Amino acid sequence: MILHPAVIALLTGSLLVALMVLYAAFWGYKIIDGWDLQSGSERQLALEKKTYLVSTLMAYAFGFQILSFFLLVYVADDLHRLFVGAMCAAGTLNVNEYGYPAVVLKVLNCLLGGVWLILNHADNRASDYPLIRKKYSLLLVIVPFLLLETEQLWSYFLNLKANVITSCCGSLFSTEEEGVAAGLAALPVVPMQAAFFGIMAVTLASGVWFLLKGKGGKLFAVAGTLAFPVSVAALIAFISLYFYELPTHHCPFCILQREYHYVGYLIYTTLLGGGIAGAGAWALMSFRSVPSLKTVVPRIQARLVRAGLVFYAVLTAVVIFRMGFSDFVLTGY
Amino acid sequence: MVELKHITKIFNRNRPDEFTALEDVSLLVEARKATVFKGPSGSGKTTLLSIIGAMAKPTSGRVFLDGREITSLPERFLTEVRRRTFGFIFQQFHLIRGISALENVMLPAYTTGEKHAALRDRALRLLDLFGLAAKARSRVEWLSGGEAQRVTIARALVNDPAVVIADEPTAHLDTKLSKDFLGIMAQLNAEGKTILIASHDPLVYESALVDRVVEMRDGRLRGSGRAV
């Protein structure tokens, strides 16, 4: 194990989050099992009090979870100097078999945690706990993923051996290799450009339409959610090439470095923010008719649409700016 | 109208010092009437008023306010109910020292976002109503017991609550001031406010103001409460 301060913070944080989530899941199960708002029993009143504690714990746990994604990619990037062959976070994460699963699980849990926080926020704005069973059911779905992520993260950092010779991002994200990363790198550029700009156009247009006319919310929610995986694929397939000005370098991690003005952090923020806003708006869609949420959900959705618009507009602007003002021309690849 | 259904309040549950303050209390409190909760110290009067006033939650049981169940409400909704529905007069006054009587009266309304000038005018009118206009800018620690008591009443009324809750309001007052206080309560009651008073002072529960006396002992109601 490498005793880097961020590694210690990540491991401690992940352990605390896992413990908090387990505690919340225990009470979540009891709430799903025994919640009865009509009852004035001691058990029901205890559950009502406990749900405040659990929801506060989860707000902090998932808040940390989202921030810890950036800490993980930062530390993976920072540690690359210790490993022969690594040029950026891509190489560091490849030092053992736990690195990439840990990152993928963290991204997944960030999205799920973000959606949970949005459901929890909506539930807390109604007087009769309308989403109480649904949000705790979602929590029980998230728990195994979070525990698996914790296990993978600990395995990853505990098995980081400085004498390991790893692969650089050039080979990991090479179109010549096999695997998911290489597969994404090999995606055809023009169709990916069409997919990226197409989904962004639909997301942004439907978002503006929703804010102006109050219609098209579902389209925004679906497009905003799909924009996340499409953008990740586009980042590897063609966006990264414009930053590196190299037709063969598809790495999504080198952009975290100083040479690229740390633009990767901005791209990751907009991606995660847009993805969570889209998925959150989608998750709330079926609760618009719940009587106590009739005025609450549209307000939250409007805020999510505004946030999603800002995140995805910034992402699109960054991509267009780079494509438009770079000397690099991709024609022919 | 306030309805209590099977209210139990246990402090320090499952600890050696567990204490049952209220046990299975069910009661209907009529609107626009004056009700006194009478009983010895430790009988549960203050706990009951705290639960009715949404300042504390019961261990079990439900409270209904005009038919709306309020014990399950999340705190953000309960705050609003408390602010709009109840005005509290405490035994120890709980005025904030170092600020004026006027500022003390205005304080509970600050969170409503009402314009400061309108709020100040209303607070001044209330202080004037209780003969305290000249003391409005005096610090509360300079006031006599009777004056402080009237400031607490003005503070309780600043949000125009439907229900005024007073906990042992005459405990620190002499007979004249106690009668003055009861006179003010009678006036508020005549204006349509519901008055709930916890007291073991005969001057209060034998007052002509009182519509109903609910007797308490050891956290339980004795009888169903006598109408006066």
Interface residues (C-beta under 8 A of the other chain):
Chain A: L37 G40 S41 E42 L45 E48 K49 Y52 N124 R125 S127 D128 Y129
Chain B: K5 H6 T8 K57 P58 T59 S60 G61 R62 T71 S72 L73 P74 E75 R76 F77
